[in-house]
Amino acid sequence: MRAVDRSIVEELLAYPGEDVVSLYVPVDPRDPRNQRPVGQEWWRTAAKSMLDELEPGDDRDDRLEFRRTIAGLGEFAETYTPDERTLAVFATSEQVFTIPLQVRLEREAHLGRPAVTPLLKALSAYHRYLVVLIAANRIRAVAAHQGGIDGDDDLTLSHNWGMHSATRSGHRFRFEARIEEWQRKYQAAVAAELDGLLANGEVDRVILGGAEREAHGVYRAMSDRTAEQVAGVVSVPVDADEAAILDGIAPVVRAYEDSQEREAVRRVRRLSEISGRAVLGAEDVDAALANAAVRRLVIAAGRVDRDVREDRVRKSYAQGAEVMFLFGAARNDLDEHDGVAAELYWAQPATIGR
């Protein structure tokens, strides 16, 4: 998870009060239910229904505080225009704090401490992909995520080693003899740019495409560390439209994310068996959390009770642990372990010698 994302979650968790209305509202303007006249969109009805189900309690001050919070949400909704799939809202009587999410979440509403688990699920599911389509004289970089395009532009290299430049710079008569040398330099330059983007955390994953020879050459030229973040090579031409790009990368994205989740579960099992530096199952995970030994909490999405899940997430963040949600087939591997596992900083006494 990126530092800015973790900072937001930590800020929410640090809020001392229990008067926060947390809403997760599916506001996707592409949803036919939301394609209605302003003020009649489905998400508005859904949000009102969720708020009506919240119970502020019998205390008069609490009920007045709640009414002021609802009034503030009403004022916010009057001027809000959706441009995301889900809007996370955290509101008190004094302020409304929103986080736009490009991941579709089920609608949820909570009253009390900020409910951060759905937000963490969204951050866990959202990975920034860079689709790099390479031709001899053009490199097109398309920023994407699962199911959507974020941006589209040509990638400019610090040194232009393209074939087009070679033929225009007085080397035409030697072009055939030197084509492989130029290609290697060109591919190395593209690889170096991608190494820098991945190392700086500007993108999470890369998919290569365009001319097959160029794409595979760039992959071979990348450093071993960043090559691991290449999800695959696709047969998508450099001038493809956005729909064709999404269709081309969709199976690669699904396969890569599934493989990452399966590897996370395999790693937990391996560490548990070899060194005791991982545990599976609710009892051992909760014991490790109590000992502040959890390095990474792994949760099967949709398999754990909401309140229990929220409690474990809070404890994990309190001790600086990472939280990972599983969304694919790897969830099934944790079914016999209450849908939860954890990597540890050190082996727990109860796990040694099992």
C-alpha positions as CSV (number, residue, x, y, z in Angstrom):
1,M,0.0,0.0,0.0
2,R,1.3,3.5,-0.9
3,A,2.3,5.7,2.0
4,V,-0.4,8.3,1.3
5,D,-3.1,5.6,1.4
6,R,-1.8,4.3,4.7
7,S,-1.6,7.8,6.1
8,I,-5.3,8.3,5.4
9,V,-6.3,5.1,7.0
10,E,-4.2,5.8,10.1
11,E,-5.7,9.3,10.4
12,L,-9.2,7.8,10.4
13,L,-8.3,5.1,12.9
14,A,-6.8,7.8,15.2
15,Y,-10.1,9.7,15.4
16,P,-11.0,9.5,19.1
17,G,-14.8,9.9,18.9
18,E,-17.6,7.5,18.2
19,D,-19.9,9.9,16.4
20,V,-18.8,9.3,12.8
21,V,-21.2,8.3,10.1
22,S,-19.3,6.1,7.6
23,L,-20.9,5.5,4.2
24,Y,-19.8,3.5,1.2
25,V,-22.1,4.6,-1.6
26,P,-22.0,3.0,-5.2
27,V,-22.2,6.2,-7.2
28,D,-20.9,5.0,-10.6
29,P,-22.4,7.3,-13.2
30,R,-22.2,4.4,-15.8
31,D,-24.6,2.3,-13.7
32,P,-28.0,2.6,-15.5
33,R,-29.7,3.0,-12.2
34,N,-27.8,6.3,-11.7
35,Q,-28.5,7.6,-15.2
36,R,-31.5,9.6,-14.1
37,P,-32.2,13.3,-13.8
38,V,-30.2,15.1,-11.1
39,G,-31.7,14.5,-7.7
40,Q,-33.3,11.2,-8.8
41,E,-30.2,9.0,-9.1
42,W,-30.4,5.6,-7.4
43,W,-27.4,6.3,-5.2
44,R,-29.2,9.2,-3.5
45,T,-32.1,6.9,-2.6
46,A,-29.7,4.2,-1.4
47,A,-27.8,6.6,0.8
48,K,-31.0,7.9,2.4
49,S,-32.1,4.4,3.1
50,M,-28.8,3.5,4.7
51,L,-29.0,6.6,6.9
52,D,-32.5,5.8,8.0
53,E,-31.3,2.5,9.3
54,L,-28.7,4.0,11.6
55,E,-29.7,4.4,15.2
56,P,-28.0,7.1,17.2
57,G,-29.3,5.9,20.6
58,D,-31.6,7.5,23.2
59,D,-29.3,10.2,24.5
60,R,-30.6,13.6,23.5
61,D,-27.2,15.1,22.8
62,D,-26.3,12.1,20.6
63,R,-29.5,12.4,18.6
64,L,-29.0,16.2,18.1
65,E,-25.4,15.5,17.0
66,F,-26.6,12.9,14.6
67,R,-29.2,15.2,13.1
68,R,-26.6,17.9,12.5
69,T,-24.4,15.3,10.8
70,I,-27.3,14.2,8.5
71,A,-28.0,17.9,7.6
72,G,-24.3,18.3,6.6
73,L,-24.5,15.2,4.4
74,G,-27.6,16.7,2.8
75,E,-25.8,19.9,2.0
76,F,-22.9,18.0,0.6
77,A,-25.1,15.8,-1.6
78,E,-26.8,18.8,-3.2
79,T,-23.6,19.9,-4.9
80,Y,-21.9,16.6,-5.4
81,T,-21.4,15.2,-8.9
82,P,-20.1,11.6,-9.1
83,D,-17.1,10.7,-11.2
84,E,-16.0,7.6,-9.4
85,R,-17.4,4.1,-8.8
86,T,-17.8,4.3,-5.0
87,L,-17.7,7.2,-2.7
88,A,-16.4,6.7,0.8
89,V,-17.8,9.3,3.2
90,F,-16.8,10.0,6.8
91,A,-19.0,12.6,8.4
92,T,-19.4,14.3,11.8
93,S,-21.6,17.3,12.8
94,E,-18.6,19.5,11.9
95,Q,-17.2,18.1,8.7
96,V,-17.7,15.8,5.7
97,F,-14.6,14.0,4.5
98,T,-14.8,12.0,1.3
99,I,-12.5,9.6,-0.6
100,P,-13.3,8.7,-4.3
101,L,-12.7,5.1,-5.1
102,Q,-12.4,3.5,-8.6
103,V,-13.4,0.1,-7.2
104,R,-17.0,-0.9,-6.9
105,L,-18.0,-1.7,-3.3
106,E,-21.3,-2.9,-1.8
107,R,-23.2,-0.2,0.0
108,E,-22.5,0.0,3.7
109,A,-23.4,2.4,6.6
110,H,-22.0,2.6,10.1
111,L,-22.3,4.9,13.1
112,G,-19.5,5.0,15.7
113,R,-15.8,4.9,15.1
114,P,-14.8,5.3,11.4
115,A,-15.4,2.0,9.5
116,V,-12.2,1.5,7.5
117,T,-12.3,-2.1,6.4
118,P,-14.3,-1.5,3.2
119,L,-11.8,1.3,2.4
120,L,-8.9,-1.1,2.9
121,K,-10.6,-3.7,0.7
122,A,-10.8,-1.0,-2.0
123,L,-7.1,0.0,-1.6
124,S,-6.1,-3.6,-1.7
125,A,-8.0,-4.3,-4.9
126,Y,-6.9,-1.1,-6.7
127,H,-3.6,-1.5,-8.4
128,R,-2.2,1.0,-10.9
129,Y,-1.3,-0.7,-14.2
130,L,0.7,0.9,-16.9
131,V,0.1,-0.6,-20.3
132,V,3.1,0.2,-22.5
133,L,2.5,-0.4,-26.2
134,I,5.8,-0.2,-28.1
135,A,6.4,0.3,-31.8
136,A,9.6,1.1,-33.7
137,N,8.9,4.9,-33.6
138,R,6.3,5.3,-30.8
139,I,5.7,4.3,-27.2
140,R,2.2,4.7,-25.9
141,A,1.6,4.5,-22.2
142,V,-1.9,3.9,-21.0
143,A,-2.6,4.2,-17.2
144,A,-5.2,1.7,-16.2
145,H,-6.7,-0.2,-13.3
146,Q,-8.9,-3.2,-13.1
147,G,-11.8,-2.4,-15.4
148,G,-10.9,1.2,-16.4
149,I,-8.6,3.6,-18.1
150,D,-7.1,6.5,-16.2
151,G,-5.0,8.2,-18.8
152,D,-3.4,7.9,-22.2
153,D,-0.2,9.5,-23.5
154,D,2.9,8.9,-25.5
155,L,6.0,8.0,-23.4
156,T,9.0,10.3,-24.1
157,L,12.4,8.8,-23.5
158,S,15.3,10.8,-22.2
159,H,17.3,9.5,-25.2
160,N,15.5,8.6,-28.4
161,W,16.8,5.4,-29.8
162,G,13.9,4.7,-32.1
163,M,14.2,3.2,-35.5
164,H,12.6,6.3,-37.0
165,S,15.4,8.6,-35.6
166,A,18.0,6.3,-36.9
167,T,16.9,6.5,-40.5
168,R,16.5,10.2,-40.4
169,S,20.0,10.9,-38.9
170,G,22.2,10.0,-41.8
171,H,22.5,6.3,-41.1
172,R,20.0,5.1,-43.7
173,F,22.7,3.3,-45.8
174,R,23.8,1.4,-42.6
175,F,20.4,0.8,-41.3
176,E,20.0,-2.8,-42.2
177,A,23.4,-3.7,-40.8
178,R,22.8,-1.9,-37.5
179,I,19.1,-2.6,-36.9
180,E,19.7,-5.1,-34.1
181,E,22.1,-2.7,-32.3
182,W,19.6,0.1,-32.5
183,Q,16.8,-2.1,-31.3
184,R,18.8,-3.2,-28.3
185,K,19.5,0.4,-27.3
186,Y,15.9,1.4,-27.9
187,Q,14.6,-1.5,-25.8
188,A,17.1,-0.8,-23.1
189,A,16.0,2.9,-23.0
190,V,12.4,1.9,-22.6
191,A,13.3,-0.7,-19.9
192,A,15.2,1.9,-18.0
193,E,12.3,4.3,-18.0
194,L,10.0,1.6,-16.7
195,D,12.5,0.5,-14.1
196,G,12.4,4.1,-12.8
197,L,8.6,4.4,-12.8
198,L,8.3,1.1,-10.9
199,A,11.1,1.8,-8.4
200,N,9.6,5.2,-7.6
201,G,6.2,3.6,-6.9
202,E,4.5,5.6,-9.6
203,V,2.8,2.4,-10.9
204,D,2.2,-1.0,-9.4
205,R,2.2,-3.3,-12.4
206,V,3.2,-3.1,-16.1
207,I,1.7,-4.9,-19.1
208,L,3.7,-4.8,-22.4
209,G,2.3,-4.8,-25.8
210,G,2.5,-3.4,-29.3
211,A,5.1,-5.0,-31.6
212,E,5.8,-8.4,-30.1
213,R,9.6,-8.3,-30.8
214,E,9.9,-4.9,-29.2
215,A,7.8,-5.8,-26.1
216,H,9.7,-9.0,-25.4
217,G,13.0,-7.2,-25.9
218,V,12.0,-4.5,-23.4
219,Y,11.0,-7.2,-20.9
220,R,14.4,-8.9,-21.2
221,A,16.2,-5.6,-20.7
222,M,14.3,-4.7,-17.5
223,S,16.0,-5.3,-14.1
224,D,15.2,-8.6,-12.4
225,R,13.4,-6.8,-9.6
226,T,11.1,-4.7,-11.7
227,A,10.5,-7.5,-14.3
228,E,8.6,-9.3,-11.5
229,Q,6.0,-6.6,-11.7
230,V,5.3,-7.2,-15.4
231,A,1.9,-8.9,-15.4
232,G,2.3,-10.1,-19.0
233,V,2.7,-9.3,-22.7
234,V,-0.4,-8.8,-24.8
235,S,-1.2,-8.7,-28.5
236,V,-2.6,-5.2,-28.5
237,P,-1.4,-2.9,-31.3
238,V,0.0,0.5,-30.5
239,D,-3.0,2.3,-32.1
240,A,-5.7,0.3,-30.4
241,D,-8.7,2.1,-28.9
242,E,-9.5,2.0,-25.2
243,A,-12.1,-0.8,-25.4
244,A,-9.6,-3.0,-27.3
245,I,-6.9,-2.3,-24.7
246,L,-9.3,-3.2,-21.8
247,D,-10.4,-6.4,-23.5
248,G,-6.8,-7.3,-24.2
249,I,-5.5,-6.8,-20.7
250,A,-8.4,-8.1,-18.7
251,P,-7.4,-11.8,-18.7
252,V,-3.8,-10.9,-17.9
253,V,-4.9,-8.7,-15.0
254,R,-7.1,-11.4,-13.5
255,A,-4.5,-14.1,-13.9
256,Y,-1.7,-12.0,-12.4
257,E,-3.8,-10.8,-9.4
258,D,-4.9,-14.4,-8.8
259,S,-1.3,-15.6,-8.9
260,Q,-0.3,-12.9,-6.4
261,E,-3.0,-13.9,-4.0
262,R,-2.2,-17.6,-4.3
263,E,1.5,-16.9,-3.6
264,A,0.5,-14.9,-0.5
265,V,-1.3,-18.0,0.9
266,R,1.5,-20.3,-0.1
267,R,4.0,-18.0,1.7
268,V,1.9,-18.1,4.9
269,R,1.7,-21.9,4.8
270,R,5.4,-22.2,4.0
271,L,6.5,-19.9,6.8
272,S,4.1,-21.6,9.2
273,E,5.6,-25.0,8.5
274,I,9.3,-24.1,8.2
275,S,9.9,-21.5,10.9
276,G,6.6,-20.8,12.7
277,R,6.7,-17.2,11.5
278,A,3.1,-17.4,10.3
279,V,-0.2,-18.6,11.7
280,L,-3.5,-19.7,10.2
281,G,-6.9,-19.5,11.9
282,A,-8.7,-17.0,14.1
283,E,-7.4,-18.2,17.5
284,D,-3.7,-18.1,16.5
285,V,-4.0,-14.8,14.6
286,D,-5.8,-13.1,17.5
287,A,-3.1,-14.4,19.9
288,A,-0.4,-13.0,17.6
289,L,-2.2,-9.7,17.4
290,A,-2.3,-9.6,21.2
291,N,1.5,-10.0,21.2
292,A,2.0,-7.3,18.5
293,A,3.8,-9.9,16.4
294,V,1.8,-9.6,13.1
295,R,3.7,-8.3,10.1
296,R,1.0,-8.9,7.5
297,L,-2.7,-9.8,8.1
298,V,-4.3,-11.8,5.2
299,I,-8.1,-11.8,5.1
300,A,-10.4,-13.7,2.7
301,A,-12.9,-11.0,1.5
302,G,-16.5,-11.9,2.4
303,R,-15.5,-14.7,4.7
304,V,-15.1,-12.9,8.0
305,D,-17.7,-11.3,10.2
306,R,-17.7,-7.5,9.8
307,D,-17.1,-6.5,13.4
308,V,-14.4,-9.1,14.0
309,R,-12.7,-8.1,10.8
310,E,-12.8,-4.4,11.7
311,D,-11.2,-5.2,15.1
312,R,-8.4,-7.2,13.6
313,V,-7.7,-4.5,11.0
314,R,-7.5,-1.8,13.8
315,K,-5.1,-4.0,15.9
316,S,-3.0,-4.7,12.8
317,Y,-2.6,-1.0,12.0
318,A,-1.9,-0.1,15.6
319,Q,1.2,-2.3,15.4
320,G,2.3,-1.1,11.9
321,A,1.2,-4.3,10.1
322,E,0.2,-4.6,6.4
323,V,-3.3,-5.8,5.6
324,M,-4.0,-7.8,2.5
325,F,-7.4,-8.9,1.2
326,L,-8.0,-11.9,-1.0
327,F,-10.6,-11.6,-3.7
328,G,-10.0,-14.6,-6.0
329,A,-9.9,-18.4,-5.7
330,A,-7.2,-18.1,-3.1
331,R,-9.9,-17.3,-0.6
332,N,-11.0,-20.9,-0.7
333,D,-7.6,-22.0,0.7
334,L,-8.4,-20.2,3.9
335,D,-11.9,-21.6,4.4
336,E,-10.7,-24.2,6.9
337,H,-8.8,-21.5,8.8
338,D,-11.7,-19.1,9.5
339,G,-10.7,-17.0,6.4
340,V,-7.7,-15.4,8.1
341,A,-3.9,-15.9,8.4
342,A,-0.9,-13.8,9.3
343,E,2.8,-13.5,8.7
344,L,4.7,-12.7,11.9
345,Y,7.8,-10.8,12.9
346,W,8.8,-13.8,15.1
347,A,7.5,-17.2,15.8
348,Q,5.0,-17.5,18.6
349,P,5.7,-20.0,21.4
350,A,2.5,-21.8,20.7
351,T,3.4,-22.4,17.1
352,I,6.9,-23.8,17.6
353,G,7.2,-27.5,17.2
354,R,3.7,-28.1,15.8
